[in-house]
Amino acid sequence: MIVSIWDCNAQMKPLFYYILASLAFISLSVSGAYAQTNACEGKKLVVFGDSLVAGYGLQPGAAFPEQLNKQLEAKGLKLEIINAGVSGDTTSSGLTRVDWSIGESTDAVILELGANDALRGISPEVTEKNLDAMITKLKEKNVEVLLAGMMAPPNMGVAYGKAFNDIYAKLADKHEIALYPFFLDGVVADPKLNQADGIHPTKEGISVIVEKIMPSVQNLINKICQ
């Protein structure tokens, strides 16, 4: 004898509807995640900065772009991530190479520069002008930008610190781009997370940076993986 599911006890029907709704929700969630993963294929994210992203003092695979890539892949987000970090770069040297470092096929950039400017006492006006020019160039290429902020060392004085630290929020507002306020948040001045020089993060320090910046990076990726 064939019994239709609709012949079930009336008390079971609400449960049946609940199960169907749950399965539909799961299906939509999975298909949505799959669609985003597919949308990210072929997308290129460039991490443009100095030694803090280049991987100074670290073993291969431990630098910020590489650790970021591993965490994104673990979330099912696979895109090409380029390490365009150069140790010692100031914003001036970054400006001279931004055109050839950021190819036409680039979809998004994490811009991390300014630490060496502050360490060398370069005028905040120069730093702001250089970053402003770089962001303008990137926007002209229709590249999405996440600006990673930096803070001046305390020994540079209060006036210098304020002028320098305000640069990033000011530029983010001007260009209407995303801002991650302080790239070294959670790591700076912690001897357990920095190398012997007290400036460059260890592998563990980079892991902390990746964890903290990840929500901002995911928002950036959402803009290009559609």
Secondary structure as UniProt FT lines:
FT   HELIX           5..7
FT   HELIX           10..12
FT   HELIX           13..40
FT   TURN            41..42
FT   STRAND          44..49
FT   HELIX           51..54
FT   TURN            55..57
FT   TURN            60..61
FT   HELIX           64..74
FT   TURN            75..76
FT   STRAND          80..85
FT   TURN            87..88
FT   HELIX           91..101
FT   TURN            104..105
FT   STRAND          108..112
FT   HELIX           115..119
FT   TURN            120..121
FT   HELIX           124..140
FT   TURN            141..142
FT   STRAND          144..148
FT   HELIX           154..156
FT   HELIX           158..165
FT   HELIX           167..175
FT   STRAND          178..180
FT   TURN            183..189
FT   HELIX           191..193
FT   TURN            196..197
FT   HELIX           203..224
//
